[in-house]
Amino acid sequence: MWIEDYLFFPSLFQRFISLLLLPLTLIYNLIIIVKRIRAKVQDFGIPVVSIGNLIVGGSGKTPLAIHLAKDKKDVAIILRGYGRVSKGLYVISKKGKILEDVSISGDEAMMLAKALPNATVIVSEDRAKGILKAIELNTKIVFLDDGFSKYNIAKFDILLRPKKEPTNLLCLPSGGYREPKMLYSTADLVLQEDVDFKRIVTYKLHGKTITQLPHKLLLLTAISKAKRLLDFLPDGTKLCAFEDHHNFTQKEIEDVLAQNEGYSIITTSKDIVKLEKFNIKDICLMELELEINKNVNLNPLEEYISAYE
């Protein structure tokens, strides 16, 4: 939590630390500029749609990928697969058939595989290799989850902006921006939370939707900026947050349950794929979906995809 405050909404002391790291930030920015200039862009002959953000951590990339891909045919989602124990390229699901477990896929890839029963999900550090594999599997459209910085790939870039803009506008390690804020202007489409889209939350218990949550509630999660989830939960909800993509252990779960006796556990779709094996009693699930504002013009995206048909 201290690190997240430092990156996005720093105190006076944290701003001082940020300034001390400015020389490293300048080097980081220089590396980004050189990579952009030297990149040789490759067109793979199929539409590639990148969903990314400029700041560190989550901003709705995975839910947006689900929203845009769910009605498409012959679609593949390609992502790095953070948190997985595997390396290299793996086909996690092929047109809905799940081929690997969560340790091989990582949490986000497994979440996508379960949410998109007609899609193919591929993890690969090298996105270009992932696209070639998708083409081999007769994919017609590729979505890159977190692909903005893949300068060597010809693509339609969608960038997501948080509903609350950081007060720290510097890049890593002085701030939470992975690339300079000015690069929003280079995207083909920019969507901001609570302006262009909103999150719709439903709660489930044993697979059934519920409207009333338990009074004593503990949010157990390992996602970035976990505090934002409390906006969707009752006042007084306790938060137990691990680092993003953390793989829970049996000992950790036992400790959490022992230290919070009498509390009901609630978690996210991203976390549940890793928590299922622990058989936590009566665990609630909060499902977050995106609803795009009707005034948002998605025609440029559809025209881009149609141009390849």
C-alpha positions as CSV (number, residue, x, y, z in Angstrom):
1,M,0.0,0.0,0.0
2,W,2.9,2.4,0.8
3,I,4.4,1.7,-2.6
4,E,1.1,2.4,-4.4
5,D,0.7,5.7,-2.5
6,Y,4.3,6.6,-3.5
7,L,3.7,5.8,-7.2
8,F,0.3,7.6,-7.6
9,F,-0.6,9.9,-4.7
10,P,2.7,10.6,-2.8
11,S,3.0,12.4,0.5
12,L,5.6,15.2,0.9
13,F,8.2,12.7,2.1
14,Q,7.5,10.3,-0.8
15,R,7.8,13.2,-3.3
16,F,11.3,13.8,-1.9
17,I,12.2,10.2,-2.5
18,S,10.7,10.5,-6.0
19,L,13.0,13.5,-6.8
20,L,16.1,11.6,-5.6
21,L,15.3,8.9,-8.2
22,L,14.9,11.3,-11.1
23,P,18.3,10.4,-12.7
24,L,17.1,6.8,-13.0
25,T,13.8,8.0,-14.4
26,L,15.6,10.0,-17.1
27,I,17.5,6.9,-18.1
28,Y,14.3,4.8,-18.2
29,N,12.6,7.4,-20.4
30,L,15.7,7.4,-22.7
31,I,15.4,3.6,-23.1
32,I,11.7,3.9,-24.0
33,I,12.5,6.5,-26.7
34,V,15.3,4.4,-28.2
35,K,13.1,1.3,-28.3
36,R,10.4,3.3,-30.1
37,I,12.7,4.7,-32.6
38,R,14.5,1.4,-33.4
39,A,11.4,-0.7,-33.5
40,K,10.6,-2.4,-36.9
41,V,6.9,-2.6,-37.2
42,Q,5.5,-5.9,-38.5
43,D,2.0,-6.4,-39.9
44,F,0.8,-10.0,-39.3
45,G,-2.0,-9.8,-41.9
46,I,-4.8,-10.1,-39.3
47,P,-6.3,-7.4,-37.0
48,V,-4.4,-7.0,-33.7
49,V,-6.1,-5.0,-31.0
50,S,-4.0,-4.0,-28.0
51,I,-5.6,-3.1,-24.7
52,G,-3.2,-1.3,-22.4
53,N,-2.6,1.5,-19.9
54,L,0.2,3.9,-19.2
55,I,0.3,3.5,-15.4
56,V,1.5,0.5,-13.4
57,G,-1.1,-2.0,-12.3
58,G,-4.7,-2.7,-13.1
59,S,-7.1,-0.3,-14.8
60,G,-9.6,-2.7,-16.4
61,K,-7.6,-4.2,-19.3
62,T,-8.7,-7.8,-18.7
63,P,-12.5,-7.0,-18.3
64,L,-12.3,-4.9,-21.4
65,A,-10.6,-7.7,-23.4
66,I,-13.5,-10.0,-22.3
67,H,-16.1,-7.4,-23.2
68,L,-14.7,-6.8,-26.7
69,A,-13.8,-10.4,-27.5
70,K,-16.9,-12.2,-26.2
71,D,-19.0,-11.7,-29.4
72,K,-16.2,-12.2,-31.9
73,K,-15.6,-15.4,-33.8
74,D,-12.2,-17.1,-34.2
75,V,-10.6,-14.8,-31.6
76,A,-7.4,-15.2,-29.6
77,I,-6.3,-13.4,-26.5
78,I,-2.5,-13.2,-26.0
79,L,-0.9,-12.0,-22.8
80,R,2.4,-12.5,-21.0
81,G,0.9,-14.6,-18.2
82,Y,2.2,-12.8,-15.0
83,G,2.5,-15.0,-11.9
84,R,2.9,-18.3,-13.8
85,V,5.6,-20.7,-13.0
86,S,6.1,-21.6,-16.6
87,K,8.2,-19.9,-19.3
88,G,7.7,-19.6,-23.0
89,L,4.6,-20.1,-25.1
90,Y,1.6,-22.1,-24.0
91,V,-1.9,-22.5,-25.4
92,I,-4.0,-22.2,-22.3
93,S,-7.3,-22.8,-24.0
94,K,-8.3,-23.6,-27.5
95,K,-11.8,-22.4,-28.5
96,G,-12.9,-22.8,-24.9
97,K,-11.2,-26.1,-24.1
98,I,-8.8,-25.5,-21.2
99,L,-5.5,-27.3,-21.8
100,E,-3.4,-26.1,-18.8
101,D,-3.8,-25.4,-15.1
102,V,-3.4,-22.1,-13.4
103,S,0.3,-22.6,-12.5
104,I,1.1,-22.8,-16.2
105,S,-1.3,-20.0,-17.2
106,G,-1.1,-17.4,-14.5
107,D,-4.3,-16.0,-12.9
108,E,-5.3,-13.5,-15.7
109,A,-5.0,-16.0,-18.5
110,M,-7.1,-18.6,-16.6
111,M,-9.7,-16.0,-15.8
112,L,-9.8,-15.2,-19.6
113,A,-10.0,-18.8,-20.5
114,K,-13.0,-19.4,-18.2
115,A,-14.8,-16.2,-19.2
116,L,-14.4,-16.7,-22.9
117,P,-15.7,-20.2,-23.8
118,N,-15.3,-19.7,-27.6
119,A,-11.9,-18.0,-27.6
120,T,-8.3,-19.2,-27.6
121,V,-6.0,-18.0,-24.9
122,I,-2.2,-18.0,-25.3
123,V,0.5,-16.9,-22.9
124,S,3.9,-15.8,-24.3
125,E,6.6,-13.3,-23.2
126,D,7.2,-12.8,-26.9
127,R,3.8,-11.5,-28.3
128,A,5.0,-11.8,-31.9
129,K,5.4,-15.5,-31.4
130,G,2.0,-15.7,-29.7
131,I,0.4,-14.0,-32.8
132,L,2.1,-16.5,-35.1
133,K,0.8,-19.3,-33.0
134,A,-2.7,-17.8,-33.1
135,I,-2.5,-17.6,-36.9
136,E,-1.4,-21.3,-37.0
137,L,-4.6,-22.1,-35.0
138,N,-6.8,-20.3,-37.6
139,T,-7.5,-17.2,-35.5
140,K,-9.0,-14.2,-37.4
141,I,-8.7,-11.5,-34.7
142,V,-6.0,-11.1,-31.9
143,F,-6.4,-9.1,-28.7
144,L,-3.2,-8.3,-26.8
145,D,-3.8,-7.8,-23.1
146,D,-1.3,-5.1,-22.1
147,G,0.4,-4.7,-25.5
148,F,0.8,-0.9,-25.8
149,S,4.6,-1.1,-25.4
150,K,5.0,-3.8,-28.1
151,Y,6.3,-1.3,-30.6
152,N,7.3,-3.9,-33.2
153,I,3.7,-5.0,-33.8
154,A,1.2,-3.2,-36.1
155,K,-1.9,-2.9,-34.1
156,F,-4.9,-0.8,-33.0
157,D,-4.0,0.7,-29.6
158,I,-6.6,1.2,-26.9
159,L,-5.4,2.9,-23.7
160,L,-7.4,3.0,-20.5
161,R,-7.2,5.9,-18.1
162,P,-8.1,5.6,-14.4
163,K,-11.1,7.5,-13.0
164,K,-8.8,9.3,-10.6
165,E,-5.7,10.6,-12.3
166,P,-2.4,10.2,-10.3
167,T,-1.0,13.3,-8.8
168,N,2.5,11.9,-9.5
169,L,3.0,12.3,-13.3
170,L,6.5,10.9,-13.4
171,C,7.6,7.6,-14.9
172,L,9.2,4.7,-13.1
173,P,11.0,4.6,-10.6
174,S,10.0,8.2,-9.6
175,G,6.3,7.6,-10.3
176,G,3.7,5.1,-11.5
177,Y,3.8,5.8,-15.2
178,R,5.3,3.1,-17.4
179,E,5.5,5.6,-20.3
180,P,5.1,9.4,-20.4
181,K,1.6,10.6,-20.0
182,M,1.8,12.5,-23.3
183,L,1.6,9.2,-25.2
184,Y,-2.2,9.0,-24.6
185,S,-2.2,11.2,-27.7
186,T,-0.7,8.4,-29.8
187,A,-3.4,5.8,-29.0
188,D,-6.2,5.0,-31.5
189,L,-8.8,5.0,-28.8
190,V,-8.6,6.3,-25.1
191,L,-11.3,5.2,-22.6
192,Q,-11.5,6.6,-19.1
193,E,-13.3,4.9,-16.2
194,D,-16.5,6.6,-15.1
195,V,-16.4,8.7,-18.2
196,D,-16.4,6.3,-21.1
197,F,-17.0,3.1,-19.2
198,K,-18.1,1.9,-15.8
199,R,-17.7,-1.3,-13.8
200,I,-20.7,-3.4,-13.0
201,V,-20.3,-5.6,-10.0
202,T,-22.3,-8.8,-9.2
203,Y,-21.9,-11.0,-6.1
204,K,-22.1,-14.8,-6.2
205,L,-22.1,-17.6,-3.6
206,H,-21.8,-21.2,-4.8
207,G,-22.3,-20.0,-8.3
208,K,-25.6,-18.2,-7.7
209,T,-26.1,-14.4,-7.7
210,I,-26.8,-12.9,-4.3
211,T,-27.9,-9.4,-3.3
212,Q,-27.1,-9.5,0.4
213,L,-23.5,-9.9,1.5
214,P,-22.5,-11.1,5.0
215,H,-22.1,-8.4,7.7
216,K,-18.5,-9.4,8.6
217,L,-16.7,-9.4,5.4
218,L,-13.0,-9.9,4.5
219,L,-11.7,-9.1,1.0
220,L,-8.9,-11.5,0.2
221,T,-7.1,-10.5,-3.0
222,A,-3.8,-10.3,-4.8
223,I,-4.4,-7.6,-7.4
224,S,-2.9,-4.3,-8.0
225,K,-4.4,-1.2,-6.3
226,A,-6.6,-3.5,-4.1
227,K,-8.1,-0.6,-2.2
228,R,-10.2,0.4,-5.2
229,L,-12.3,-2.7,-4.7
230,L,-13.6,-1.5,-1.4
231,D,-15.7,1.1,-3.3
232,F,-17.9,-1.8,-4.4
233,L,-18.2,-3.4,-0.9
234,P,-20.0,-2.5,2.3
235,D,-18.4,-0.1,4.8
236,G,-16.4,-1.9,7.4
237,T,-15.1,-4.6,5.0
238,K,-11.6,-5.6,6.0
239,L,-8.9,-5.9,3.4
240,C,-6.2,-8.6,3.2
241,A,-4.1,-7.8,0.1
242,F,-1.1,-9.6,-1.2
243,E,1.2,-8.4,-4.0
244,D,-0.2,-8.5,-7.6
245,H,-0.3,-12.0,-9.1
246,H,0.8,-13.6,-5.7
247,N,0.4,-17.4,-5.6
248,F,-1.2,-18.2,-2.2
249,T,0.1,-21.0,0.0
250,Q,-1.8,-23.3,2.3
251,K,0.0,-21.7,5.3
252,E,-1.0,-18.2,4.2
253,I,-4.7,-19.2,3.8
254,E,-4.7,-21.0,7.2
255,D,-3.2,-17.9,8.9
256,V,-5.7,-15.5,7.2
257,L,-8.7,-17.7,8.3
258,A,-7.3,-18.1,11.9
259,Q,-6.7,-14.3,12.2
260,N,-10.1,-13.4,10.9
261,E,-12.4,-16.0,12.6
262,G,-16.0,-15.2,12.1
263,Y,-15.4,-13.3,8.9
264,S,-16.8,-14.4,5.5
265,I,-14.3,-14.3,2.6
266,I,-14.9,-12.4,-0.6
267,T,-12.6,-12.4,-3.6
268,T,-12.3,-11.5,-7.3
269,S,-12.6,-13.6,-10.5
270,K,-8.8,-13.2,-10.9
271,D,-8.1,-14.5,-7.4
272,I,-10.7,-17.3,-7.3
273,V,-8.8,-19.4,-10.0
274,K,-5.9,-19.7,-7.4
275,L,-8.1,-20.0,-4.3
276,E,-10.4,-22.8,-5.5
277,K,-7.9,-25.5,-4.5
278,F,-8.0,-24.5,-0.8
279,N,-11.8,-25.2,-0.4
280,I,-12.5,-22.1,1.6
281,K,-16.0,-22.5,3.0
282,D,-18.7,-20.2,1.6
283,I,-16.3,-18.0,-0.2
284,C,-18.1,-15.1,-2.0
285,L,-17.1,-13.9,-5.5
286,M,-17.3,-10.4,-6.8
287,E,-17.5,-10.3,-10.6
288,L,-16.5,-7.1,-12.3
289,E,-17.7,-6.4,-15.8
290,L,-17.3,-3.4,-18.0
291,E,-20.2,-1.4,-19.5
292,I,-19.1,1.0,-22.2
293,N,-21.0,4.3,-22.5
294,K,-23.4,4.3,-25.5
295,N,-21.9,7.7,-26.6
296,V,-18.4,6.1,-27.1
297,N,-17.6,5.8,-30.8
298,L,-16.2,2.3,-31.4
299,N,-16.5,2.6,-35.2
300,P,-12.8,3.2,-35.7
301,L,-12.1,-0.2,-34.0
302,E,-14.7,-2.0,-36.1
303,E,-13.4,-0.3,-39.3
304,Y,-9.9,-1.4,-38.5
305,I,-11.1,-5.0,-38.0
306,S,-13.2,-5.0,-41.2
307,A,-10.3,-3.7,-43.2
308,Y,-8.6,-7.2,-42.9
309,E,-11.6,-9.1,-44.0
